[in-house]
Amino acid sequence: MSFWDSIELDRTYEMGSHLFTAEDIMDFARRFDPQRFHLDPDVAKKTLLGGLCASGWHTTAVYMKLNVAWRTEMLKEWLAAGGEMPDFGPSPGIKNIRWTRPVYAGETIAYRQRISEKRVSRSRPGWGIIGFAVEAVNPEGLTVMTFDGAAFLATK
């Protein structure tokens, strides 16, 4: 069976979780998103968000880090079981990204993705597109981020 054939539509994968510390939130913000509710806990308390919270881009970047680690482990298992190394292509992008709740300092956010699409590419012979719906949830089980992504994968 090819790696492509092993992909199951509607299967959900737990990607792992991440603790967003105040230090990490402020460090990311200083480098990439220097807004007051990401930079200073005292100032953040006085904003609409009510406390120090992570940038949405920080929340998204953590997903990518967890996705790469998860994929690495998945590939190790696939290869150990005798599978051939799959040929991954680039992502044609993401859409519908939403940051639905703030991620506050001290929260551990859990990430998962569901395979939402699997189709053979019409324009690139030998390639398919895997679509996935990503969700991140806070400790109360409330969604803090969602987006729809896709990636090319060889079909052989």
N, CA, C and O atoms as a GROMACS GRO file, in nm:
protein
  624
    1MET      N    1   0.085  -0.117   0.000
    1MET     CA    2   0.000   0.000   0.000
    1MET      C    3   0.090   0.124   0.000
    1MET      O    4   0.190   0.129   0.071
    2SER      N    5   0.052   0.223  -0.079
    2SER     CA    6   0.128   0.349  -0.082
    2SER      C    7   0.086   0.437   0.036
    2SER      O    8  -0.020   0.416   0.095
    3PHE      N    9   0.168   0.534   0.067
    3PHE     CA   10   0.135   0.628   0.174
    3PHE      C   11   0.005   0.700   0.138
    3PHE      O   12  -0.081   0.720   0.223
    4TRP      N   13  -0.008   0.739   0.012
    4TRP     CA   14  -0.131   0.806  -0.036
    4TRP      C   15  -0.252   0.719  -0.003
    4TRP      O   16  -0.353   0.769   0.048
    5ASP      N   17  -0.243   0.590  -0.034
    5ASP     CA   18  -0.356   0.500  -0.010
    5ASP      C   19  -0.388   0.485   0.139
    5ASP      O   20  -0.502   0.452   0.175
    6SER      N   21  -0.290   0.508   0.225
    6SER     CA   22  -0.313   0.491   0.369
    6SER      C   23  -0.387   0.610   0.432
    6SER      O   24  -0.435   0.599   0.545
    7ILE      N   25  -0.397   0.721   0.362
    7ILE     CA   26  -0.464   0.840   0.416
    7ILE      C   27  -0.614   0.816   0.418
    7ILE      O   28  -0.675   0.785   0.316
    8GLU      N   29  -0.673   0.830   0.536
    8GLU     CA   30  -0.816   0.806   0.555
    8GLU      C   31  -0.892   0.938   0.569
    8GLU      O   32  -0.862   1.020   0.656
    9LEU      N   33  -0.990   0.956   0.482
    9LEU     CA   34  -1.076   1.074   0.488
    9LEU      C   35  -1.150   1.076   0.621
    9LEU      O   36  -1.196   0.972   0.668
   10ASP      N   37  -1.162   1.191   0.681
   10ASP     CA   38  -1.230   1.217   0.809
   10ASP      C   39  -1.155   1.166   0.932
   10ASP      O   40  -1.207   1.174   1.043
   11ARG      N   41  -1.036   1.114   0.915
   11ARG     CA   42  -0.959   1.071   1.031
   11ARG      C   43  -0.902   1.194   1.102
   11ARG      O   44  -0.855   1.288   1.038
   12THR      N   45  -0.907   1.193   1.235
   12THR     CA   46  -0.856   1.303   1.316
   12THR      C   47  -0.727   1.260   1.384
   12THR      O   48  -0.717   1.150   1.437
   13TYR      N   49  -0.629   1.349   1.381
   13TYR     CA   50  -0.499   1.325   1.443
   13TYR      C   51  -0.477   1.428   1.553
   13TYR      O   52  -0.496   1.547   1.532
   14GLU      N   53  -0.436   1.381   1.668
   14GLU     CA   54  -0.398   1.470   1.777
   14GLU      C   55  -0.253   1.510   1.752
   14GLU      O   56  -0.165   1.425   1.741
   15MET      N   57  -0.228   1.641   1.743
   15MET     CA   58  -0.096   1.691   1.706
   15MET      C   59  -0.007   1.717   1.828
   15MET      O   60   0.115   1.729   1.814
   16GLY      N   61  -0.066   1.726   1.944
   16GLY     CA   62   0.009   1.759   2.065
   16GLY      C   63  -0.040   1.889   2.124
   16GLY      O   64  -0.138   1.947   2.078
   17SER      N   65   0.030   1.934   2.226
   17SER     CA   66  -0.012   2.056   2.294
   17SER      C   67   0.111   2.142   2.327
   17SER      O   68   0.225   2.098   2.318
   18HIS      N   69   0.081   2.266   2.364
   18HIS     CA   70   0.189   2.362   2.392
   18HIS      C   71   0.145   2.456   2.503
   18HIS      O   72   0.034   2.509   2.501
   19LEU      N   73   0.234   2.478   2.600
   19LEU     CA   74   0.212   2.575   2.707
   19LEU      C   75   0.262   2.711   2.660
   19LEU      O   76   0.380   2.725   2.626
   20PHE      N   77   0.176   2.809   2.659
   20PHE     CA   78   0.212   2.945   2.621
   20PHE      C   79   0.250   3.022   2.747
   20PHE      O   80   0.163   3.065   2.823
   21THR      N   81   0.380   3.038   2.768
   21THR     CA   82   0.427   3.112   2.885
   21THR      C   83   0.429   3.262   2.854
   21THR      O   84   0.436   3.303   2.738
   22ALA      N   85   0.424   3.342   2.959
   22ALA     CA   86   0.431   3.487   2.941
   22ALA      C   87   0.561   3.526   2.870
   22ALA      O   88   0.561   3.610   2.781
   23GLU      N   89   0.670   3.464   2.910
   23GLU     CA   90   0.800   3.494   2.850
   23GLU      C   91   0.800   3.465   2.699
   23GLU      O   92   0.847   3.546   2.620
   24ASP      N   93   0.747   3.349   2.661
   24ASP     CA   94   0.743   3.312   2.518
   24ASP      C   95   0.650   3.405   2.440
   24ASP      O   96   0.681   3.443   2.327
   25ILE      N   97   0.537   3.440   2.499
   25ILE     CA   98   0.442   3.530   2.432
   25ILE      C   99   0.508   3.665   2.405
   25ILE      O  100   0.499   3.717   2.294
   26MET      N  101   0.575   3.720   2.506
   26MET     CA  102   0.639   3.850   2.490
   26MET      C  103   0.758   3.844   2.393
   26MET      O  104   0.780   3.937   2.316
   27ASP      N  105   0.833   3.734   2.398
   27ASP     CA  106   0.947   3.718   2.305
   27ASP      C  107   0.898   3.713   2.161
   27ASP      O  108   0.953   3.781   2.075
   28PHE      N  109   0.796   3.632   2.134
   28PHE     CA  110   0.742   3.624   1.999
   28PHE      C  111   0.690   3.761   1.956
   28PHE      O  112   0.716   3.805   1.844
   29ALA      N  113   0.618   3.827   2.044
   29ALA     CA  114   0.561   3.958   2.011
   29ALA      C  115   0.669   4.061   1.980
   29ALA      O  116   0.656   4.137   1.884
   30ARG      N  117   0.776   4.064   2.059
   30ARG     CA  118   0.885   4.159   2.033
   30ARG      C  119   0.942   4.139   1.892
   30ARG      O  120   0.977   4.236   1.824
   31ARG      N  121   0.950   4.014   1.850
   31ARG     CA  122   1.011   3.985   1.720
   31ARG      C  123   0.915   3.995   1.603
   31ARG      O  124   0.956   4.033   1.493
   32PHE      N  125   0.787   3.961   1.625
   32PHE     CA  126   0.698   3.946   1.510
   32PHE      C  127   0.565   4.020   1.516
   32PHE      O  128   0.505   4.046   1.412
   33ASP      N  129   0.516   4.054   1.635
   33ASP     CA  130   0.382   4.114   1.645
   33ASP      C  131   0.377   4.206   1.767
   33ASP      O  132   0.307   4.177   1.864
   34PRO      N  133   0.451   4.318   1.763
   34PRO     CA  134   0.467   4.403   1.881
   34PRO      C  135   0.344   4.489   1.912
   34PRO      O  136   0.344   4.610   1.890
   35GLN      N  137   0.241   4.425   1.962
   35GLN     CA  138   0.122   4.496   2.005
   35GLN      C  139   0.113   4.490   2.158
   35GLN      O  140   0.161   4.395   2.220
   36ARG      N  141   0.051   4.591   2.218
   36ARG     CA  142   0.056   4.607   2.363
   36ARG      C  143  -0.002   4.490   2.441
   36ARG      O  144   0.046   4.462   2.551
   37PHE      N  145  -0.103   4.422   2.388
   37PHE     CA  146  -0.162   4.310   2.461
   37PHE      C  147  -0.078   4.182   2.451
   37PHE      O  148  -0.111   4.081   2.512
   38HIS      N  149   0.030   4.188   2.372
   38HIS     CA  150   0.125   4.076   2.363
   38HIS      C  151   0.257   4.107   2.435
   38HIS      O  152   0.338   4.017   2.456
   39LEU      N  153   0.278   4.232   2.472
   39LEU     CA  154   0.410   4.275   2.520
   39LEU      C  155   0.422   4.304   2.669
   39LEU      O  156   0.529   4.286   2.726
   40ASP      N  157   0.314   4.347   2.731
   40ASP     CA  158   0.322   4.394   2.870
   40ASP      C  159   0.200   4.346   2.948
   40ASP      O  160   0.088   4.386   2.917
   41PRO      N  161   0.221   4.260   3.048
   41PRO     CA  162   0.107   4.206   3.124
   41PRO      C  163   0.021   4.314   3.190
   41PRO      O  164  -0.101   4.301   3.194
   42ASP      N  165   0.083   4.418   3.243
   42ASP     CA  166   0.006   4.523   3.310
   42ASP      C  167  -0.077   4.604   3.211
   42ASP      O  168  -0.194   4.632   3.235
   43VAL      N  169  -0.016   4.639   3.100
   43VAL     CA  170  -0.089   4.713   2.996
   43VAL      C  171  -0.199   4.625   2.937
   43VAL      O  172  -0.309   4.672   2.910
   44ALA      N  173  -0.169   4.497   2.917
   44ALA     CA  174  -0.266   4.405   2.857
   44ALA      C  175  -0.394   4.394   2.940
   44ALA      O  176  -0.502   4.375   2.884
   45LYS      N  177  -0.383   4.405   3.072
   45LYS     CA  178  -0.501   4.397   3.159
   45LYS      C  179  -0.601   4.507   3.128
   45LYS      O  180  -0.721   4.491   3.151
   46LYS      N  181  -0.553   4.618   3.076
   46LYS     CA  182  -0.638   4.735   3.049
   46LYS      C  183  -0.697   4.736   2.908
   46LYS      O  184  -0.769   4.828   2.871
   47THR      N  185  -0.665   4.634   2.830
   47THR     CA  186  -0.715   4.628   2.692
   47THR      C  187  -0.843   4.547   2.684
   47THR      O  188  -0.885   4.486   2.782
   48LEU      N  189  -0.903   4.546   2.569
   48LEU     CA  190  -1.024   4.469   2.544
   48LEU      C  191  -1.004   4.321   2.576
   48LEU      O  192  -1.099   4.253   2.616
   49LEU      N  193  -0.883   4.270   2.559
   49LEU     CA  194  -0.856   4.127   2.581
   49LEU      C  195  -0.838   4.093   2.729
   49LEU      O  196  -0.851   3.976   2.767
   50GLY      N  197  -0.809   4.191   2.813
   50GLY     CA  198  -0.808   4.172   2.957
   50GLY      C  199  -0.688   4.100   3.017
   50GLY      O  200  -0.689   4.071   3.136
   51GLY      N  201  -0.588   4.073   2.939
   51GLY     CA  202  -0.469   4.007   2.992
   51GLY      C  203  -0.370   3.977   2.882
   51GLY      O  204  -0.401   3.987   2.763
   52LEU      N  205  -0.250   3.940   2.924
   52LEU     CA  206  -0.145   3.908   2.828
   52LEU      C  207  -0.186   3.785   2.748
   52LEU      O  208  -0.216   3.679   2.804
   53CYS      N  209  -0.187   3.799   2.617
   53CYS     CA  210  -0.227   3.688   2.532
   53CYS      C  211  -0.135   3.676   2.412
   53CYS      O  212  -0.070   3.773   2.370
   54ALA      N  213  -0.130   3.556   2.358
   54ALA     CA  214  -0.043   3.525   2.244
   54ALA      C  215  -0.098   3.584   2.116
   54ALA      O  216  -0.219   3.595   2.097
   55SER      N  217  -0.008   3.622   2.029
   55SER     CA  218  -0.044   3.661   1.894
   55SER      C  219  -0.109   3.542   1.824
   55SER      O  220  -0.072   3.427   1.848
   56GLY      N  221  -0.206   3.570   1.738
   56GLY     CA  222  -0.264   3.462   1.659
   56GLY      C  223  -0.159   3.394   1.574
   56GLY      O  224  -0.165   3.273   1.552
   57TRP      N  225  -0.062   3.472   1.526
   57TRP     CA  226   0.046   3.415   1.446
   57TRP      C  227   0.133   3.323   1.529
   57TRP      O  228   0.187   3.225   1.477
   58HIS      N  229   0.149   3.354   1.658
   58HIS     CA  230   0.223   3.266   1.748
   58HIS      C  231   0.149   3.133   1.762
   58HIS      O  232   0.209   3.026   1.756
   59THR      N  233   0.018   3.143   1.782
   59THR     CA  234  -0.065   3.023   1.793
   59THR      C  235  -0.054   2.936   1.667
   59THR      O  236  -0.048   2.814   1.675
   60THR      N  237  -0.051   3.002   1.552
   60THR     CA  238  -0.039   2.932   1.424
   60THR      C  239   0.100   2.872   1.406
   60THR      O  240   0.112   2.759   1.359
   61ALA      N  241   0.204   2.946   1.444
   61ALA     CA  242   0.341   2.896   1.432
   61ALA      C  243   0.363   2.773   1.519
   61ALA      O  244   0.434   2.680   1.480
   62VAL      N  245   0.302   2.771   1.637
   62VAL     CA  246   0.314   2.654   1.724
   62VAL      C  247   0.249   2.533   1.656
   62VAL      O  248   0.302   2.422   1.664
   63TYR      N  249   0.136   2.553   1.588
   63TYR     CA  250   0.076   2.442   1.514
   63TYR      C  251   0.178   2.385   1.415
   63TYR      O  252   0.196   2.263   1.407
   64MET      N  253   0.246   2.472   1.340
   64MET     CA  254   0.341   2.423   1.239
   64MET      C  255   0.453   2.344   1.304
   64MET      O  256   0.493   2.240   1.252
   65LYS      N  257   0.503   2.392   1.417
   65LYS     CA  258   0.608   2.319   1.488
   65LYS      C  259   0.558   2.180   1.529
   65LYS      O  260   0.627   2.081   1.510
   66LEU      N  261   0.438   2.174   1.585
   66LEU     CA  262   0.381   2.046   1.627
   66LEU      C  263   0.351   1.957   1.506
   66LEU      O  264   0.368   1.835   1.514
   67ASN      N  265   0.307   2.016   1.397
   67ASN     CA  266   0.278   1.939   1.276
   67ASN      C  267   0.404   1.872   1.222
   67ASN      O  268   0.400   1.755   1.184
   68VAL      N  269   0.514   1.945   1.218
   68VAL     CA  270   0.640   1.887   1.168
   68VAL      C  271   0.685   1.774   1.260
   68VAL      O  272   0.727   1.668   1.212
   69ALA      N  273   0.677   1.794   1.391
   69ALA     CA  274   0.716   1.689   1.486
   69ALA      C  275   0.626   1.567   1.472
   69ALA      O  276   0.674   1.454   1.473
   70TRP      N  277   0.495   1.589   1.460
   70TRP     CA  278   0.400   1.478   1.444
   70TRP      C  279   0.427   1.403   1.314
   70TRP      O  280   0.429   1.280   1.313
   71ARG      N  281   0.449   1.476   1.206
   71ARG     CA  282   0.475   1.412   1.076
   71ARG      C  283   0.603   1.330   1.081
   71ARG      O  284   0.610   1.222   1.023
   72THR      N  285   0.705   1.381   1.149
   72THR     CA  286   0.831   1.308   1.163
   72THR      C  287   0.809   1.176   1.234
   72THR      O  288   0.861   1.073   1.191
   73GLU      N  289   0.733   1.178   1.342
   73GLU     CA  290   0.704   1.054   1.416
   73GLU      C  291   0.619   0.958   1.333
   73GLU      O  292   0.644   0.837   1.332
   74MET      N  293   0.520   1.012   1.263
   74MET     CA  294   0.434   0.930   1.177
   74MET      C  295   0.518   0.861   1.069
   74MET      O  296   0.497   0.743   1.040
   75LEU      N  297   0.611   0.934   1.010
   75LEU     CA  298   0.697   0.877   0.906
   75LEU      C  299   0.788   0.768   0.961
   75LEU      O  300   0.812   0.667   0.896
   76LYS      N  301   0.841   0.789   1.082
   76LYS     CA  302   0.924   0.686   1.145
   76LYS      C  303   0.846   0.556   1.158
   76LYS      O  304   0.897   0.448   1.127
   77GLU      N  305   0.722   0.567   1.204
   77GLU     CA  306   0.638   0.447   1.219
   77GLU      C  307   0.609   0.384   1.083
   77GLU      O  308   0.615   0.262   1.070
   78TRP      N  309   0.578   0.465   0.984
   78TRP     CA  310   0.548   0.416   0.849
   78TRP      C  311   0.668   0.342   0.792
   78TRP      O  312   0.654   0.232   0.738
   79LEU      N  313   0.785   0.400   0.803
   79LEU     CA  314   0.907   0.338   0.750
   79LEU      C  315   0.944   0.212   0.829
   79LEU      O  316   0.988   0.114   0.770
   80ALA      N  317   0.927   0.215   0.961
   80ALA     CA  318   0.957   0.098   1.044
   80ALA      C  319   0.865  -0.019   1.010
   80ALA      O  320   0.903  -0.134   1.027
   81ALA      N  321   0.745   0.012   0.964
   81ALA     CA  322   0.650  -0.092   0.925
   81ALA      C  323   0.673  -0.142   0.782
   81ALA      O  324   0.598  -0.225   0.732
   82GLY      N  325   0.779  -0.090   0.718
   82GLY     CA  326   0.813  -0.138   0.584
   82GLY      C  327   0.763  -0.050   0.470
   82GLY      O  328   0.780  -0.085   0.353
   83GLY      N  329   0.700   0.062   0.503
   83GLY     CA  330   0.653   0.152   0.398
   83GLY      C  331   0.768   0.226   0.331
   83GLY      O  332   0.874   0.243   0.390
   84GLU      N  333   0.744   0.270   0.208
   84GLU     CA  334   0.844   0.349   0.136
   84GLU      C  335   0.828   0.496   0.171
   84GLU      O  336   0.718   0.542   0.204
   85MET      N  337   0.939   0.570   0.164
   85MET     CA  338   0.936   0.713   0.195
   85MET      C  339   0.843   0.785   0.098
   85MET      O  340   0.865   0.780  -0.023
   86PRO      N  341   0.739   0.851   0.150
   86PRO     CA  342   0.648   0.924   0.062
   86PRO      C  343   0.712   1.053   0.010
   86PRO      O  344   0.806   1.105   0.070
   87ASP      N  345   0.661   1.101  -0.098
   87ASP     CA  346   0.710   1.225  -0.158
   87ASP      C  347   0.609   1.335  -0.125
   87ASP      O  348   0.502   1.343  -0.184
   88PHE      N  349   0.646   1.420  -0.029
   88PHE     CA  350   0.560   1.531   0.007
   88PHE      C  351   0.593   1.650  -0.080
   88PHE      O  352   0.709   1.677  -0.109
   89GLY      N  353   0.491   1.721  -0.120
   89GLY     CA  354   0.510   1.844  -0.195
   89GLY      C  355   0.479   1.964  -0.107
   89GLY      O  356   0.459   1.950   0.014
   90PRO      N  357   0.474   2.080  -0.167
   90PRO     CA  358   0.445   2.201  -0.091
   90PRO      C  359   0.296   2.213  -0.058
   90PRO      O  360   0.213   2.137  -0.108
   91SER      N  361   0.267   2.308   0.026
   91SER     CA  362   0.128   2.342   0.056
   91SER      C  363   0.083   2.451  -0.040
   91SER      O  364   0.154   2.550  -0.059
   92PRO      N  365  -0.035   2.434  -0.100
   92PRO     CA  366  -0.087   2.543  -0.183
   92PRO      C  367  -0.148   2.655  -0.099
   92PRO      O  368  -0.201   2.752  -0.154
   93GLY      N  369  -0.142   2.642   0.034
   93GLY     CA  370  -0.188   2.751   0.120
   93GLY      C  371  -0.291   2.708   0.222
   93GLY      O  372  -0.333   2.592   0.228
   94ILE      N  373  -0.330   2.807   0.303
   94ILE     CA  374  -0.435   2.786   0.401
   94ILE      C  375  -0.545   2.888   0.374
   94ILE      O  376  -0.522   2.988   0.306
   95LYS      N  377  -0.662   2.863   0.428
   95LYS     CA  378  -0.772   2.958   0.414
   95LYS      C  379  -0.859   2.949   0.539
   95LYS      O  380  -0.848   2.856   0.619
   96ASN      N  381  -0.943   3.046   0.552
   96ASN     CA  382  -1.040   3.050   0.662
   96ASN      C  383  -0.976   3.050   0.800
   96ASN      O  384  -1.031   2.993   0.894
   97ILE      N  385  -0.859   3.113   0.814
   97ILE     CA  386  -0.796   3.116   0.946
   97ILE      C  387  -0.876   3.208   1.038
   97ILE      O  388  -0.912   3.320   1.003
   98ARG      N  389  -0.903   3.155   1.157
   98ARG     CA  390  -0.979   3.232   1.257
   98ARG      C  391  -0.916   3.211   1.393
   98ARG      O  392  -0.886   3.099   1.433
   99TRP      N  393  -0.897   3.320   1.463
   99TRP     CA  394  -0.853   3.317   1.602
   99TRP      C  395  -0.975   3.357   1.683
   99TRP      O  396  -1.004   3.476   1.697
  100THR      N  397  -1.046   3.259   1.734
  100THR     CA  398  -1.179   3.281   1.792
  100THR      C  399  -1.179   3.320   1.938
  100THR      O  400  -1.279   3.373   1.988
  101ARG      N  401  -1.070   3.295   2.009
  101ARG     CA  402  -1.056   3.332   2.150
  101ARG      C  403  -0.909   3.364   2.176
  101ARG      O  404  -0.821   3.309   2.111
  102PRO      N  405  -0.884   3.452   2.271
  102PRO     CA  406  -0.745   3.478   2.307
  102PRO      C  407  -0.680   3.356   2.371
  102PRO      O  408  -0.746   3.276   2.437
  103VAL      N  409  -0.551   3.344   2.351
  103VAL     CA  410  -0.470   3.242   2.419
  103VAL      C  411  -0.390   3.318   2.524
  103VAL      O  412  -0.297   3.392   2.493
  104TYR      N  413  -0.427   3.297   2.650
  104TYR     CA  414  -0.365   3.372   2.760
  104TYR      C  415  -0.240   3.302   2.811
  104TYR      O  416  -0.224   3.181   2.801
  105ALA      N  417  -0.152   3.384   2.868
  105ALA     CA  418  -0.031   3.332   2.930
  105ALA      C  419  -0.069   3.227   3.034
  105ALA      O  420  -0.159   3.248   3.115
  106GLY      N  421   0.000   3.115   3.030
  106GLY     CA  422  -0.025   3.005   3.123
  106GLY      C  423  -0.119   2.898   3.070
  106GLY      O  424  -0.136   2.794   3.133
  107GLU      N  425  -0.180   2.921   2.955
  107GLU     CA  426  -0.271   2.821   2.898
  107GLU      C  427  -0.195   2.720   2.814
  107GLU      O  428  -0.100   2.754   2.743
  108THR      N  429  -0.238   2.596   2.823
  108THR     CA  430  -0.187   2.490   2.736
  108THR      C  431  -0.291   2.465   2.629
  108THR      O  432  -0.407   2.434   2.659
  109ILE      N  433  -0.250   2.478   2.506
  109ILE     CA  434  -0.341   2.465   2.391
  109ILE      C  435  -0.313   2.332   2.322
  109ILE      O  436  -0.198   2.298   2.293
  110ALA      N  437  -0.420   2.258   2.296
  110ALA     CA  438  -0.412   2.129   2.227
  110ALA      C  439  -0.452   2.149   2.080
  110ALA      O  440  -0.544   2.224   2.050
  111TYR      N  441  -0.380   2.081   1.991
  111TYR     CA  442  -0.401   2.094   1.848
  111TYR      C  443  -0.441   1.959   1.788
  111TYR      O  444  -0.393   1.854   1.829
  112ARG      N  445  -0.529   1.966   1.690
  112ARG     CA  446  -0.566   1.845   1.615
  112ARG      C  447  -0.600   1.884   1.472
  112ARG      O  448  -0.632   1.999   1.442
  113GLN      N  449  -0.591   1.784   1.385
  113GLN     CA  450  -0.632   1.808   1.246
  113GLN      C  451  -0.708   1.688   1.195
  113GLN      O  452  -0.678   1.573   1.228
  114ARG      N  453  -0.808   1.718   1.114
  114ARG     CA  454  -0.893   1.615   1.053
  114ARG      C  455  -0.872   1.619   0.903
  114ARG      O  456  -0.872   1.725   0.842
  115ILE      N  457  -0.855   1.502   0.844
  115ILE     CA  458  -0.842   1.493   0.698
  115ILE      C  459  -0.979   1.523   0.638
  115ILE      O  460  -1.073   1.446   0.654
  116SER      N  461  -0.988   1.635   0.569
  116SER     CA  462  -1.117   1.682   0.517
  116SER      C  463  -1.133   1.664   0.366
  116SER      O  464  -1.243   1.678   0.313
  117GLU      N  465  -1.023   1.634   0.299
  117GLU     CA  466  -1.027   1.620   0.154
  117GLU      C  467  -0.912   1.531   0.109
  117GLU      O  468  -0.804   1.533   0.166
  118LYS      N  469  -0.939   1.454   0.006
  118LYS     CA  470  -0.836   1.371  -0.056
  118LYS      C  471  -0.875   1.356  -0.202
  118LYS      O  472  -0.974   1.291  -0.235
  119ARG      N  473  -0.795   1.418  -0.288
  119ARG     CA  474  -0.828   1.411  -0.430
  119ARG      C  475  -0.702   1.411  -0.515
  119ARG      O  476  -0.598   1.465  -0.475
  120VAL      N  477  -0.712   1.352  -0.629
  120VAL     CA  478  -0.602   1.349  -0.725
  120VAL      C  479  -0.599   1.484  -0.795
  120VAL      O  480  -0.702   1.539  -0.833
  121SER      N  481  -0.479   1.537  -0.812
  121SER     CA  482  -0.462   1.666  -0.878
  121SER      C  483  -0.495   1.652  -1.026
  121SER      O  484  -0.450   1.558  -1.092
  122ARG      N  485  -0.572   1.746  -1.077
  122ARG     CA  486  -0.604   1.747  -1.220
  122ARG      C  487  -0.491   1.808  -1.302
  122ARG      O  488  -0.476   1.778  -1.421
  123SER      N  489  -0.410   1.894  -1.240
  123SER     CA  490  -0.308   1.966  -1.315
  123SER      C  491  -0.167   1.908  -1.298
  123SER      O  492  -0.076   1.942  -1.374
  124ARG      N  493  -0.148   1.822  -1.200
  124ARG     CA  494  -0.016   1.765  -1.174
  124ARG      C  495  -0.025   1.613  -1.166
  124ARG      O  496  -0.055   1.559  -1.060
  125PRO      N  497  -0.001   1.544  -1.277
  125PRO     CA  498  -0.009   1.397  -1.278
  125PRO      C  499   0.084   1.336  -1.173
  125PRO      O  500   0.197   1.382  -1.153
  126GLY      N  501   0.035   1.232  -1.106
  126GLY     CA  502   0.113   1.163  -1.004
  126GLY      C  503   0.106   1.227  -0.866
  126GLY      O  504   0.170   1.179  -0.772
  127TRP      N  505   0.029   1.333  -0.854
  127TRP     CA  506   0.015   1.405  -0.728
  127TRP      C  507  -0.131   1.413  -0.686
  127TRP      O  508  -0.222   1.415  -0.768
  128GLY      N  509  -0.150   1.418  -0.556
  128GLY     CA  510  -0.283   1.441  -0.500
  128GLY      C  511  -0.276   1.556  -0.401
  128GLY      O  512  -0.169   1.605  -0.366
  129ILE      N  513  -0.392   1.597  -0.358
  129ILE     CA  514  -0.403   1.704  -0.259
  129ILE      C  515  -0.478   1.650  -0.138
  129ILE      O  516  -0.587   1.594  -0.148
  130ILE      N  517  -0.415   1.667  -0.023
  130ILE     CA  518  -0.476   1.631   0.104
  130ILE      C  519  -0.521   1.760   0.170
  130ILE      O  520  -0.440   1.850   0.193
  131GLY      N  521  -0.648   1.770   0.201
  131GLY     CA  522  -0.700   1.886   0.274
  131GLY      C  523  -0.718   1.848   0.420
  131GLY      O  524  -0.749   1.733   0.451
  132PHE      N  525  -0.698   1.943   0.508
  132PHE     CA  526  -0.714   1.916   0.650
  132PHE      C  527  -0.770   2.037   0.722
  132PHE      O  528  -0.739   2.152   0.690
  133ALA      N  529  -0.854   2.009   0.821
  133ALA     CA  530  -0.914   2.112   0.906
  133ALA      C  531  -0.841   2.109   1.040
  133ALA      O  532  -0.838   2.007   1.108
  134VAL      N  533  -0.783   2.222   1.077
  134VAL     CA  534  -0.706   2.233   1.200
  134VAL      C  535  -0.790   2.303   1.306
  134VAL      O  536  -0.862   2.399   1.278
  135GLU      N  537  -0.779   2.252   1.428
  135GLU     CA  538  -0.846   2.315   1.542
  135GLU      C  539  -0.751   2.315   1.660
  135GLU      O  540  -0.682   2.217   1.686
  136ALA      N  541  -0.750   2.428   1.733
  136ALA     CA  542  -0.674   2.440   1.857
  136ALA      C  543  -0.773   2.474   1.968
  136ALA      O  544  -0.859   2.560   1.950
  137VAL      N  545  -0.759   2.406   2.082
  137VAL     CA  546  -0.854   2.426   2.192
  137VAL      C  547  -0.780   2.456   2.322
  137VAL      O  548  -0.669   2.409   2.346
  138ASN      N  549  -0.845   2.536   2.406
  138ASN     CA  550  -0.786   2.573   2.534
  138ASN      C  551  -0.822   2.467   2.641
  138ASN      O  552  -0.891   2.370   2.611
  139PRO      N  553  -0.774   2.485   2.764
  139PRO     CA  554  -0.799   2.383   2.867
  139PRO      C  555  -0.947   2.359   2.898
  139PRO      O  556  -0.983   2.253   2.948
  140GLU      N  557  -1.032   2.457   2.869
  140GLU     CA  558  -1.177   2.439   2.890
  140GLU      C  559  -1.244   2.370   2.772
  140GLU      O  560  -1.365   2.348   2.774
  141GLY      N  561  -1.166   2.336   2.669
  141GLY     CA  562  -1.222   2.271   2.551
  141GLY      C  563  -1.281   2.368   2.451
  141GLY      O  564  -1.349   2.327   2.357
  142LEU      N  565  -1.256   2.498   2.470
  142LEU     CA  566  -1.309   2.599   2.378
  142LEU      C  567  -1.210   2.622   2.264
  142LEU      O  568  -1.089   2.630   2.286
  143THR      N  569  -1.262   2.634   2.145
  143THR     CA  570  -1.179   2.655   2.026
  143THR      C  571  -1.117   2.794   2.030
  143THR      O  572  -1.185   2.893   2.053
  144VAL      N  573  -0.985   2.799   2.007
  144VAL     CA  574  -0.914   2.927   2.002
  144VAL      C  575  -0.864   2.959   1.860
  144VAL      O  576  -0.835   3.075   1.830
  145MET      N  577  -0.855   2.859   1.775
  145MET     CA  578  -0.807   2.881   1.638
  145MET      C  579  -0.856   2.769   1.548
  145MET      O  580  -0.864   2.653   1.588
  146THR      N  581  -0.890   2.806   1.425
  146THR     CA  582  -0.922   2.707   1.322
  146THR      C  583  -0.867   2.758   1.188
  146THR      O  584  -0.853   2.878   1.167
  147PHE      N  585  -0.836   2.665   1.102
  147PHE     CA  586  -0.807   2.698   0.962
  147PHE      C  587  -0.816   2.572   0.878
  147PHE      O  588  -0.812   2.460   0.930
  148ASP      N  589  -0.828   2.593   0.748
  148ASP     CA  590  -0.828   2.484   0.652
  148ASP      C  591  -0.697   2.490   0.575
  148ASP      O  592  -0.661   2.594   0.521
  149GLY      N  593  -0.626   2.378   0.570
  149GLY     CA  594  -0.499   2.370   0.499
  149GLY      C  595  -0.501   2.262   0.394
  149GLY      O  596  -0.596   2.185   0.383
  150ALA      N  597  -0.396   2.259   0.317
  150ALA     CA  598  -0.381   2.156   0.213
  150ALA      C  599  -0.234   2.133   0.187
  150ALA      O  600  -0.150   2.218   0.214
  151ALA      N  601  -0.205   2.016   0.133
  151ALA     CA  602  -0.067   1.982   0.096
  151ALA      C  603  -0.069   1.885  -0.019
  151ALA      O  604  -0.158   1.801  -0.031
  152PHE      N  605   0.032   1.898  -0.105
  152PHE     CA  606   0.050   1.802  -0.215
  152PHE      C  607   0.118   1.677  -0.161
  152PHE      O  608   0.204   1.685  -0.073
  153LEU      N  609   0.080   1.562  -0.214
  153LEU     CA  610   0.139   1.434  -0.177
  153LEU      C  611   0.139   1.346  -0.301
  153LEU      O  612   0.037   1.334  -0.370
  154ALA      N  613   0.252   1.283  -0.329
  154ALA     CA  614   0.259   1.192  -0.444
  154ALA      C  615   0.161   1.077  -0.423
  154ALA      O  616   0.144   1.029  -0.311
  155THR      N  617   0.097   1.035  -0.531
  155THR     CA  618  -0.004   0.928  -0.521
  155THR      C  619   0.053   0.789  -0.538
  155THR      O  620  -0.022   0.692  -0.523
  156LYS      N  621   0.179   0.774  -0.567
  156LYS     CA  622   0.242   0.642  -0.587
  156LYS      C  623   0.313   0.598  -0.462
  156LYS      O  624   0.372   0.490  -0.460
   0.00000   0.00000   0.00000
